[in-house]
Amino acid sequence: ELRDVKTYLPSGYKLNPLYPNPFNPTTTISYYILHSGHVMIEAYDIRGRLIDKIISEFHIAGYHLVRWDASLYPSGVYFISMEAGIFQATRKVLLIK
């Protein structure tokens, strides 16, 4: 039945753990948005400085994947931040070259 399927669907917005992590030089960012709208994903260094605007665009509701290529950046800890409507989440990743 449809209601059984519904129990397996996300109930809101979600930024999944990045994979792989640690990574070199690319990692996959997967996320779910409940409603269509503007999504912004950015990368920050350990000092909180914006280093890369990964995406800033309109997405339809559902699951999405984006790959981040960090080959231009040095090894270290980075924070991936996602904003969609009032939802905001951050994940930590480790780039090892």
C-alpha positions in Angstrom: 0.0 0.0 0.0 1.0 3.6 -0.5 1.1 4.3 3.2 3.7 1.6 3.7 5.9 3.2 1.0 5.5 6.6 2.7 7.1 5.4 5.9 10.4 5.0 4.0 10.4 8.5 2.5 12.3 11.3 4.2 10.1 13.6 6.2 12.0 16.8 5.5 15.3 18.1 4.3 18.6 16.1 4.7 22.2 16.5 4.0 23.7 13.0 4.0 27.3 12.2 5.2 29.7 12.8 2.3 31.2 9.8 0.6 34.0 9.0 0.5 35.3 10.8 3.6 38.3 11.1 3.8 38.6 11.8 0.1 41.1 12.7 -2.7 40.3 14.7 -4.7 36.5 14.3 -5.2 33.6 13.5 -2.8 29.9 13.1 -3.4 27.4 15.3 -1.7 23.9 13.8 -1.5 20.8 15.5 -0.2 17.1 15.4 -0.1 14.8 18.4 -0.3 11.1 18.2 0.5 10.0 21.2 -1.6 11.3 22.6 -4.9 13.4 25.7 -4.4 16.8 27.3 -4.3 19.6 25.2 -2.9 23.1 26.6 -2.0 26.0 24.3 -1.1 29.3 25.9 -0.2 32.7 24.8 1.1 34.5 26.5 4.0 38.1 26.0 5.2 39.0 25.3 8.9 39.1 29.0 9.6 35.5 29.5 8.3 36.5 31.2 5.1 34.3 30.5 2.0 36.5 28.7 -0.5 34.1 27.3 -3.1 30.5 27.9 -4.1 29.6 24.3 -5.2 26.1 25.0 -6.3 23.5 27.8 -6.1 20.5 26.9 -8.1 16.9 25.9 -8.2 16.1 22.2 -7.6 12.9 20.2 -7.8 11.9 18.3 -4.7 13.6 14.9 -4.2 17.1 13.3 -4.0 20.1 15.0 -5.6 23.8 14.3 -5.9 26.7 16.7 -6.6 30.4 15.9 -6.8 32.9 18.3 -5.2 36.3 18.4 -6.9 38.8 19.7 -4.3 41.9 19.2 -6.4 42.8 22.9 -6.2 42.8 22.9 -2.4 45.4 21.7 0.1 44.9 18.7 2.4 42.9 19.5 5.5 39.5 19.7 7.1 36.7 21.4 5.2 33.0 22.1 6.1 30.3 21.6 3.5 27.3 23.8 4.2 23.9 23.4 2.6 21.0 25.9 2.7 17.5 25.2 1.2 14.7 27.5 2.4 15.0 27.6 6.2 17.0 24.3 6.3 20.7 24.6 7.0 23.1 21.8 7.7 26.9 21.4 7.7 29.1 18.3 7.3 32.8 18.0 8.0 35.1 16.3 5.4 38.8 15.5 5.3 40.8 16.0 2.1 44.0 13.9 2.1 46.4 14.2 -0.8 
